Structure formats: C-alpha cells, structure tokens
Amino acid sequence: MNRSSWTAAGLACAGVLLLGACGDGDSGDKAAGTATPTPTPTPSSTVKDFGCLAGKQLKGSVTFKDTEGNDVDGYETGTGSTAVVLSHMRGTDVCSWVPAADELAGDGYRVLAVDSSGSEVPEIEGATARLRAHGAKKVILMGASKGGTSSLVAASTIKPKVAAVVSISGPGLYNSMDATEAVPKLTMPVLFVAANGDGQFADDAKEMDKLAKKSRGEKLEMVSGAAHGNDILNSQPTVWADVKAFLAKYR
C-alpha cells in the first residue's frame, strides 16, 4: 500500500453547496410594476468533503443517527454482505481512514468510516445498525487508538454480535470507556495490534490480550518501533496485510 496515501488530507471540514433557486417575488409588486429582485440562491443540501473527499468519493459522504439520536457524519463506500466500521484516533478525523476504506471496498467490503464527534460507542452502534439495515450480514469493527477502545467496548454491547474486532494501539481506558472491562466478555475473534515501543499502549494491548479468554480466534501482534495507531500501518505495510488477512478470515 502506498505509504503517502494514508496521510489525512487536512482536518478541516468543507462544504460543497448545491445551489437551488428561491420562489418568485410577491405578486403585489408585479402588479405595481415593481421589478422583482433576483433571489439570492440558498443551499438546498450540503455534502461534507471533510477536506479529503473529491470526485466520486463525495457520493460516500453520509449522515446517520447514533443510538442516542445524534447526527453523525461519515464516509461510506463499497458493497457486499460483510461490512467494516472504521473509527479514528484522537486528533484526526474520518480522513485518516478514507484510503483504507477505499481499498477495503475494492476487496469487496461495504465500509463506513465514522467521523467521531464524541459519542464514540453510540456512533459505532449507529453505524452498525445502518450497515445492517442496508444489507450487511456480518459487521467487523476496527479502530485506531481511542477508536480501538470504542470498538472493543461497542463489540460488548451490539446485538446481534459483530463478527470480529480489530484494535490498533487502543488504550485499555479512554474517558468513560473501559475496554479492560469489555474485553473479557467478547467471544468473537479479536486482533490487538501495537508497537513494542509505544509505552502504555503496548502494555495495554498485552494486558487485554490476556483478558480475551473467551474470544474465539484472539490474536496479538506486537510490532517493532514506536508508531501509534494508523502510523503503524503507514510505516509497516506488512502489518496492514496482516490486518486484511484477519478481516478476510472472518468475513
């Protein structure tokens, strides 16, 4: 995979405005012979490009509801009966997963990358519900850093159960989310990925791997260096290949 293709294309969100015409002027003005002012176009809809979408990708810009009724933006692409929900790291946005989403779509997955606004687990639950409503028979959760934590916690709450979970540098605890409490409940296959030099994140991956006693197909992959989250996939393409092999095994 091209390393540069993983770089998020900016964190700002921009709108592509589809302009619609306003109604006619007041009929009384017409009767009096007063020129009808040209109405100012107003947007009839807005498509978020997140600062990284262009061309056909813009069709994948979606808004859905989380399980608490809040609007959540995301990038959806691909088709197929197996879907993948992607959750991003702190300090990034949906753009950090767009290249991977497109690649997975090319492999035959339906993919929804969530642009997290802070509700975390309810967002993943809502994304899963959307994908299932659109025909997904199996759903796999995958997240980087805090996205890994939220994916693990969401996997313990979503019914019916998801098919598998991938956590890349996910901490055991993040805000109110406790993956160390959720992981022992997981029975589906779980893949933990972390870099040996990534401090507490490496320790947490090893600890949660030990806690995943009920998981059928649990796997821990500790890699060299100190990269974190998506940066592991940037710097070590073989790890991305391993992740895709795990997805394929449980699709």
N, C-alpha and C positions, 0 to 999 in steps of 0.2 A: 504494500500500500504506500502511495506517495506520502512521505512524511509531512510535506508542506500543506497537503490537502486537509490536514486535521486542524490547522490553525483557524481559530474563530475569526470570522471576518468582521471584527468590530463588535462592541457590546451595546451600541445604541440601537434603539428601535425606530424604524422609519415607516411611514405610511405611503401606500400607493393609492391615490384617491381616484375613484371612478366618479366623474362628474355627471350630474343629472340636471336637466332643465327644471326651472320653477314654473308655477302656474301663470296664467295670463293676468294682466293688470286689472284693476277694478273697472267694471262696465260703466259706472257713472263717469269716470274720467274719459272713457272713449266717447260717450255721448256728448260730453262738453268739448270734444275736440282736443283734449289734452294728450300730448304724446305719452304713450305708455313707456315707462322706464324699462330698460333692459334688465331683467332679473339677474342677480348675482348667483352663479352656479354654486350649489352646495353638494357636498359628497353624499352619494346615495349609499355607499358602502366603503369600508376601509379594509384593505388587505395588509397585514403586517409582514414586512420583509425581514424584520429582526436585524437588519444590517448585513445579512449574508445571503438572502434568497434572491434569485434572479431567474428570469425566463420561466420555463415550465415549473420550476420549484415553487413559484408563487401560488400555484394551484394547491399546493400542500399546506398552505397557511390556514390553520383551523382554530376555532374557539369552541370549547366544550365546557361542561359543568363538572366540578369536582363533587364529591359526595356530601359536601356541606352547602352546595348550591352556588358556589362562586364560579365566575368565569375564569377559564384557564386557556391560555394560548399554547399552540404547539405546531409542530411540523409533522404532517402525516404523508406517508408515501408507500408505494408498493401494494401488492395484492397477495392473496394466499390465505390458507387456513391457519397458519401459525403466525402470531404477531409478537412483536418485541416492543416493550415500553422502555424508553431511554430517559434517564434522569441525570441532570448535570451537577457539576461541582459548584461549590460556593465561589463567587467572584466571576463566574462565567454565565452563559445563558444557553438557550437551545442551539445556538450556532456551533457550540463545541461538539455536538453530536450529529450535525447535518451531513457531513461527508460519510460517516459511518452508516447513517440511516439510508442514504442513497445506495451505498454498497450492499447493505443487507437487503434492500428492496430488489437489487439486481440478482440476489441469491434466492429470491422467491419468498421473502418475508413481507408481511404488512408491518409497517413500523410507525410508531408515534413517539416523537421526541417531545418531552414536556418542557415548557418554558416556566420554570417554577417561580411563583410569586410569594411563596412562604407557607402554603398549607401542606406541602410535602406529601404525607401519606394519603390524605383525601384526594390530592391531584392524581396520584398513581392509581388509586381505586377508581376514580372517574375515567381515567384513560383506559383502564382495563375494561370497564363497562362499555365504553364507546366502541372499542375494538370488537368486543363480543357481540354487540348489537349489530355490527357491520359484517358479521360472519366468521370471526376468528374462532376456531375450535380449541386452539391452545394459545396461551399467552405466557411469554417469558419476560421477566423483569431484569433490567440491567442498569446499574448506576455507578457513577464515579464519585468518590469521596462522600459527601453528605447524601448524594444521590444513591450511593450504595447502601448507606444506613437506612434511608427511607424505603428502598426497595426490599430490604430484608424485613423491616417492620411491616410493610404492606403485605408481604407474602404470608405473614402470620394472620392476617385479618381477612383477606379476599376469599370469597366463596363464590363458585367452586374454586378450588385451589389452582394456583398457577402451575405451569409445567416445570419451571426451573427458575433459578435466580443467579445473577452474577453481580458480585460486589467487588469493585476495583478501588482499593485504598479506603474502603468505608470504615469510619471510626465506630467503635462499639457504642458510644454515646454521642448524640448531637442534639443540642437544645433539649426538647422534651422527648426525643426519640431514643429508645433503648434497644439497640439491636442485640445486646447480650441477653436480654430477656426474651426476645422474639426467636432467636436462632434455635434454642433447644426445642421449640415447638414445630420446627419445619421438618416435613417429611419428604418434600420434593428435592431433587438434586440441587446443590448449591456449590458455586465456584467462587472461592476467595482468591483474589489476586492482590499482591502488594510487593513493594520493593524492600529488600532487606535493610537498606539504609534510610528508610522513611520513618524512623523513630517510633512513636506511639502507634502510628497507623500499621506498621509492621507487626508490633506486639499484639494489637487488637485483632488482626487477621488470624494470627496463630491461636489466640485465645478462642475466637469464635469458631474456628475450625474444630477445636476440641469440644466445643459445646454442641456442635451439629451432629449429635449422636443418632438422632432419628432420621437424618437425611439419607435418602437412598441415592447414592451417586455423589456424595460430598467430595470436594477436591480442593486442595490448597496449592497455589502456585506462587512461590516466593521467587522474585527475580532480582537480578543484580542491580546495583546502583541505588539512587535515592529519589527517583522520579515519583510523581504522585498523580493518581487518577488518570485522566486522558493522556497525560505526558508520558506515562509508561507505554501506551500504545503508539505515541509519536516516536519514541526513541527505540522501541524494540518491536518491530513489525512481527516477529515470530510469536510474540505474546498475543497480538490481535488474531493471528492464525489459530492459536490455541483456543482463544475465546470463541471464535467462529466454529471450531470443531466441537466445542462443548454445546453450543446452540444447536448445531446440526444433529448431534446425538439425541437430543431431547425434543426435537421439533415434531 
